[in-house]
């Protein structure tokens, strides 16, 4: 836990430094005099003056800052306020822009990491839909699609990739394994409006219940031939050996919960290890041949597309989470303390690699938060710059600016206090995010 929190603090520092670095670079480019670029907050530990800017490292590791000359005084040469509206807009936008780029790079890295993938020598057909191309081609439940147009199929993703580039005029040649014998079939994919992609009308699984022994535990629990075993005690399975090993590791009092699929509905059947010792389970499974677990890396282009899609889906995710915000605002508005708790929980459940994913979420969250058109956030500065650009450079009154910044600052302080209080109460009450 301590290591995870330390890595979270480092991640936060990297994200904030990247944000301020964006402001710093564009400010320099637009002629703003930057007096100091600081990592952390004072008191200052040490610094180095280079080309008119003091680069400092400070004692409080809770962020970073860019200090420009008389930032809000338009009469001071070299100040941010002395620049035209479009230059100020660029300086304010640079921080969130860098955070968006950083989030994209982190998401791409996360999706590109080697992932545990279930691989087999062909994909097992669990179900064939009526009036589908696969049904017309004669495919049956229990068939194993070994090759498509001579290309080996060892994961369902590879089958989907082949179907994705096929046209309705294409006739795909399938090499099947049926009851140990090789069978050929021809099928033309059909675009599915429901799925939003090409399909041939099959459901794929790693195994199939081929037989259930009468008067067995499985028969008594209502398991039928044709079902598929999804997992035991919440664990996915990779082959018969993995199932046997898991069952052998349980003591007599351990509950054994089988999760199975029938048609499109999952259900559970529960036993105890003692029952399974006293009476045969009576479950015979047909597995996709050579089922095994391999760690495979995703191509960079594929990982980048996945990262971009995730970022583009964020607005719809925010909209869909509005009911949750109304039901429990403490889960919707989190500060650094809540983000740290969420990181610890996510790493505990999903593994250390999730730190990269959380880092991407934090970077994207900081970008979106700062883009809110509320002074003194970057979005507020951008809004003022846009208004003044529309007024052909005519400045807003100092009084209007002061009022906007006072109201915005009060609002932000309220949000920060609410989020921090909610985060502390959540920890004190022993609640988590339910991952």
C-alpha positions in Angstrom: 0.0 0.0 0.0 2.8 2.4 0.9 4.5 1.7 -2.4 1.3 2.3 -4.3 0.7 5.6 -2.6 4.2 6.7 -3.3 3.8 5.9 -7.0 0.5 7.7 -7.0 2.2 10.9 -5.6 4.9 10.6 -8.2 2.2 10.1 -10.9 0.4 13.3 -9.7 3.6 15.2 -9.7 4.4 14.1 -13.3 0.9 15.1 -14.5 1.0 18.5 -12.8 4.6 19.2 -13.9 3.6 18.3 -17.5 0.6 20.7 -17.2 2.8 23.6 -16.0 5.5 22.8 -18.5 2.9 23.3 -21.3 2.2 26.8 -19.9 5.9 27.5 -19.6 6.9 26.5 -23.1 4.1 28.5 -24.8 4.6 31.5 -22.5 8.3 31.6 -23.5 7.4 31.2 -27.2 4.9 34.1 -27.1 7.3 36.5 -25.4 6.1 36.3 -21.8 8.9 36.8 -19.3 8.9 33.7 -17.1 10.7 34.5 -13.8 10.5 31.1 -12.2 9.5 27.5 -13.1 9.2 25.6 -9.9 8.7 22.0 -9.0 6.9 21.7 -5.7 6.0 24.7 -3.6 8.2 26.9 -1.3 10.2 26.9 0.8 12.8 26.6 -1.9 15.4 23.9 -1.6 17.7 25.0 -4.5 17.4 26.6 -7.9 19.4 27.5 -11.0 19.1 30.7 -13.1 19.2 30.0 -16.8 18.3 32.4 -19.6 16.4 34.7 -17.3 14.3 32.0 -15.6 14.9 30.5 -12.2 14.4 26.7 -12.2 13.7 25.7 -8.7 13.0 22.6 -6.6 10.9 23.2 -3.6 10.2 21.5 -0.3 6.5 20.7 -0.7 6.0 18.0 -3.4 2.4 18.9 -4.1 2.6 20.4 -7.6 4.5 22.8 -9.8 4.1 26.4 -10.8 5.0 29.0 -13.5 5.6 32.6 -12.2 5.5 35.2 -15.0 6.3 38.9 -14.7 3.4 40.9 -13.3 1.0 38.4 -14.8 -2.2 40.5 -14.5 -0.8 43.9 -15.3 -1.3 44.8 -19.0 1.0 47.8 -18.6 4.1 45.8 -17.7 6.2 44.8 -20.7 6.6 41.0 -20.9 3.7 40.2 -18.7 1.0 37.7 -19.8 -1.7 40.4 -19.5 0.3 42.6 -22.0 -0.1 40.1 -24.8 -2.9 40.0 -27.3 -6.0 37.8 -26.7 -4.9 34.9 -29.0 -1.4 34.7 -27.4 -3.0 34.6 -23.9 -5.5 32.0 -25.2 -2.6 29.8 -26.4 -0.8 30.1 -23.0 -3.9 29.1 -21.1 -4.8 26.3 -23.4 -1.2 24.8 -23.4 -1.5 23.2 -20.0 -4.7 21.2 -20.6 -3.5 20.4 -24.1 -0.3 18.8 -22.8 -2.4 16.8 -20.2 -4.6 15.5 -23.1 -1.5 14.4 -25.0 0.0 12.8 -21.9 -3.3 11.0 -21.2 -3.3 9.6 -24.7 0.3 8.4 -24.4 -0.4 6.7 -21.0 -3.6 5.0 -22.3 -1.7 3.8 -25.4 1.1 2.4 -23.2 -1.5 0.7 -21.0 -3.4 -0.9 -23.9 0.0 -1.9 -25.4 1.3 -3.8 -22.4 1.5 -7.6 -22.7 -1.9 -8.9 -21.7 -2.8 -12.4 -20.5 -4.6 -13.9 -23.5 -6.4 -17.2 -23.7 -5.1 -19.0 -26.8 -6.1 -22.3 -28.4 -5.6 -24.2 -31.6 -8.7 -22.9 -33.1 -11.9 -21.3 -31.7 -14.7 -23.4 -30.3 -18.3 -22.7 -31.6 -20.6 -22.6 -28.6 -23.8 -21.7 -30.4 -25.0 -21.3 -34.0 -27.8 -18.8 -34.6 -30.8 -19.7 -36.7 -31.0 -18.3 -40.2 -27.4 -17.1 -40.0 -24.5 -17.5 -42.5 -22.9 -20.1 -40.2 -26.2 -22.0 -39.9 -26.6 -22.1 -43.7 -23.0 -23.3 -44.0 -23.7 -26.2 -41.7 -21.7 -25.2 -38.7 -22.6 -27.0 -35.4 -22.1 -26.3 -31.7 -18.8 -28.0 -30.7 -17.1 -27.3 -34.1 -13.6 -25.8 -33.8 -12.7 -23.2 -36.5 -9.1 -24.0 -37.1 -8.4 -21.8 -40.1 -10.1 -19.2 -42.2 -8.8 -18.8 -45.8 -5.7 -20.7 -44.6 -5.0 -18.4 -41.7 -4.8 -20.0 -38.2 -7.4 -18.8 -35.7 -6.1 -19.1 -32.1 -8.1 -16.3 -30.5 -11.6 -14.9 -31.0 -10.0 -11.5 -31.8 -8.3 -13.0 -34.8 -11.6 -14.3 -36.1 -13.2 -10.9 -35.6 -10.3 -9.2 -37.4 -10.7 -11.5 -40.5 -14.5 -10.8 -40.5 -14.0 -7.1 -40.1 -12.2 -6.7 -43.5 -14.4 -9.1 -45.4 -17.1 -7.8 -47.8 -20.6 -9.4 -48.3 -19.4 -10.7 -51.6 -16.5 -12.6 -50.0 -16.8 -16.3 -49.5 -14.6 -17.4 -46.6 -13.2 -21.0 -46.6 -13.3 -22.5 -43.1 -11.3 -25.5 -41.9 -13.2 -27.1 -39.1 -12.5 -29.8 -36.5 -15.6 -31.9 -35.8 -15.4 -34.9 -33.5 -11.7 -35.3 -34.3 -12.3 -35.2 -38.1 -11.4 -32.3 -40.5 -14.4 -30.7 -42.2 -14.6 -27.8 -44.7 -17.3 -25.1 -45.0 -17.8 -21.9 -46.9 -19.5 -18.9 -45.4 -20.2 -15.3 -46.4 -20.2 -12.8 -43.5 -23.2 -10.5 -43.0 -23.2 -7.0 -41.4 -25.0 -7.0 -38.1 -26.8 -3.8 -37.2 -27.0 -5.0 -33.6 -23.3 -5.7 -33.2 -22.1 -2.9 -35.5 -19.7 -5.2 -37.4 -19.5 -8.2 -39.7 -20.7 -11.5 -38.2 -21.4 -15.1 -39.3 -23.9 -15.8 -36.5 -21.9 -17.8 -34.0 -21.1 -17.5 -30.3 -17.6 -18.5 -29.3 -16.6 -20.1 -26.0 -13.6 -21.8 -24.5 -15.5 -25.0 -23.6 -18.8 -26.8 -24.1 -20.6 -29.2 -21.7 -20.7 -32.2 -23.9 -22.4 -34.6 -21.5 -23.9 -34.6 -18.0 -23.9 -37.9 -16.1 -27.3 -38.9 -14.7 -27.7 -38.8 -10.9 -24.6 -36.7 -10.6 -24.1 -33.4 -8.8 -24.1 -31.5 -12.1 -27.4 -33.1 -13.1 -29.0 -32.3 -9.7 -27.9 -28.7 -10.1 -29.7 -28.5 -13.5 -26.6 -28.3 -15.7 -27.3 -29.4 -19.2 -25.3 -30.6 -22.2 -24.7 -27.6 -24.4 -24.0 -25.1 -21.5 -20.5 -23.5 -21.2 -18.5 -23.2 -18.0 -17.3 -19.6 -17.6 -15.5 -19.9 -14.3 -15.2 -21.4 -10.8 -15.3 -19.2 -7.7 -14.9 -16.1 -9.9 -11.8 -17.4 -11.6 -11.6 -17.9 -15.4 -10.4 -21.3 -16.6 -7.8 -22.3 -19.1 -8.3 -26.0 -19.9 -9.2 -29.1 -18.0 -5.9 -29.2 -16.1 -6.5 -25.7 -14.7 -10.0 -26.8 -13.6 -8.7 -30.0 -11.9 -5.9 -28.1 -10.2 -8.4 -25.5 -8.8 -10.8 -28.1 -7.5 -7.9 -30.1 -5.9 -6.7 -27.0 -4.0 -10.0 -26.6 -2.1 -10.6 -28.0 1.4 -13.7 -30.0 2.3 -15.7 -27.0 3.6 -14.9 -24.7 0.7 -17.9 -23.5 -1.4 -17.5 -24.3 -5.1 -19.5 -21.9 -7.3 -19.7 -22.8 -11.0 -20.7 -20.0 -13.3 -22.2 -21.3 -16.6 -23.7 -19.9 -19.7 -26.9 -21.2 -21.3 -27.9 -19.5 -24.5 -27.2 -15.8 -23.7 -27.8 -16.0 -19.9 -25.3 -16.9 -17.2 -26.3 -18.8 -14.1 -24.5 -20.4 -11.1 -24.5 -23.8 -9.5 -23.0 -24.1 -6.0 -21.5 -27.2 -4.3 -19.0 -27.9 -1.5 -15.8 -29.7 -1.9 -17.1 -32.3 0.5 -20.1 -33.0 -1.7 -17.8 -33.4 -4.7 -15.7 -36.0 -2.8 -18.8 -38.0 -1.8 -20.6 -37.9 -5.2 -19.2 -37.5 -8.7 -19.6 -34.1 -10.4 -20.5 -35.9 -13.6 -19.5 -33.0 -15.9 -17.8 -33.7 -19.2 -16.3 -30.8 -21.0 -15.1 -30.3 -24.5 -12.3 -27.7 -24.6 -10.9 -25.8 -27.6 -7.8 -27.9 -28.3 -4.5 -26.6 -26.9 -6.2 -24.0 -24.7 -3.5 -22.1 -22.9 -2.6 -18.7 -21.4 -0.1 -16.5 -23.2 1.1 -12.9 -22.7 0.8 -11.0 -25.9 1.6 -7.4 -26.7 -0.9 -5.3 -28.7 0.5 -3.5 -31.8 1.1 0.2 -31.1 -1.4 1.3 -33.8 -4.1 -0.9 -32.2 -3.3 0.4 -28.7 -3.3 4.0 -29.9 -6.8 3.5 -31.4 -8.0 1.9 -28.2 -6.6 4.9 -26.2 -8.2 7.4 -28.5 -11.6 5.6 -28.4 -11.5 5.7 -24.6 -10.8 9.4 -24.5 -13.5 10.1 -27.0 -16.0 8.1 -24.9 -15.4 10.2 -21.8 -18.1 12.8 -22.5 -20.8 10.1 -22.9 -19.4 8.4 -19.7 -19.8 11.6 -17.8 -23.3 12.1 -19.0 -24.3 8.5 -18.1 -22.8 9.0 -14.6 -25.1 11.9 -13.8 -27.6 9.6 -12.0 -24.6 8.3 -9.8 -23.6 11.9 -9.1 -27.1 12.7 -7.9 -27.3 9.5 -5.8 -23.9 9.8 -4.2 -22.0 12.9 -5.0 -19.1 11.7 -2.8 -18.3 9.1 -5.5 -18.5 11.6 -8.3 -16.3 14.4 -6.9 -13.0 13.3 -5.6 -9.9 15.2 -4.6 -6.3 14.0 -4.4 -7.1 12.0 -1.3 -9.9 10.2 -3.0 -7.8 9.7 -6.1 -5.1 8.1 -3.9 -7.7 5.7 -2.3 -9.1 4.8 -5.7 -5.5 4.1 -7.0 -4.8 1.8 -4.1 -8.1 -0.1 -4.6 -7.6 -0.4 -8.3 -4.0 -1.7 -8.0 -5.2 -4.2 -5.4 -7.9 -5.5 -7.6 -6.5 -5.2 -11.2 -2.7 -5.2 -10.7 0.2 -2.7 -10.7 -0.1 -2.0 -14.4 -3.4 -0.1 -13.6 -1.2 2.7 -12.2 -0.6 3.7 -15.8 -4.3 3.7 -16.6 -5.0 5.7 -13.4 -2.3 8.2 -14.4 -4.0 8.7 -17.8 -7.4 9.3 -16.0 -5.8 11.8 -13.7 -4.1 13.6 -16.6 -7.3 13.7 -18.6 -9.3 14.7 -15.5 -7.0 17.6 -14.8 -7.3 18.7 -18.4 -11.1 18.7 -18.4 -11.3 20.3 -15.0 -9.0 23.2 -16.1 -11.0 23.7 -19.3 -14.1 24.6 -17.3 -14.8 28.3 -18.3 -14.5 29.4 -14.6 -11.8 31.9 -13.5 -9.1 31.3 -12.2 -9.0 28.0 -14.1 -7.3 27.9 -17.5 -10.8 27.7 -19.1 -11.7 31.0 -17.5 -8.6 32.7 -18.9 -9.4 31.2 -22.3 -13.0 32.5 -22.1 -11.8 36.0 -21.2 -9.3 35.9 -24.1 -12.0 34.8 -26.5 -14.4 37.5 -25.4 -11.7 40.1 -25.9 -10.8 38.7 -29.3 -14.5 39.0 -30.3 -14.3 42.6 -29.1 -11.3 43.1 -31.5 -8.8 43.4 -28.6 -10.9 45.7 -26.4 -10.3 44.8 -22.8 -12.9 43.8 -20.3 -13.1 46.2 -17.3 -10.9 45.5 -14.4 -13.9 45.4 -12.2 -15.6 42.7 -14.3 -12.4 40.6 -14.2 -12.1 41.0 -10.4 -15.7 40.0 -9.8 -15.4 37.0 -12.2 -12.2 35.8 -10.4 -13.7 36.3 -7.0 -16.9 34.3 -7.8 -14.9 31.6 -9.6 -12.4 31.3 -6.7 -15.2 31.0 -4.1 -16.8 28.3 -6.2 -13.6 26.3 -6.6 -12.8 26.6 -2.9 -16.3 25.2 -2.2 -15.8 22.3 -4.5 -12.3 21.5 -3.1 -13.6 21.6 0.5 -16.6 19.4 -0.4 -14.4 16.9 -2.2 -11.7 16.8 0.5 -14.4 16.4 3.3 -16.1 13.6 1.3 -12.7 11.8 0.8 -11.8 12.0 4.5 -15.3 10.8 5.6 -15.2 7.9 3.1 -11.9 6.7 4.6 -13.0 7.2 8.2 -16.2 5.3 7.6 -14.3 2.5 5.9 -16.1 2.8 2.6 -14.4 2.2 -0.8 -15.3 2.7 -4.5 -16.7 -0.8 -4.9 -14.2 -2.1 -7.5 
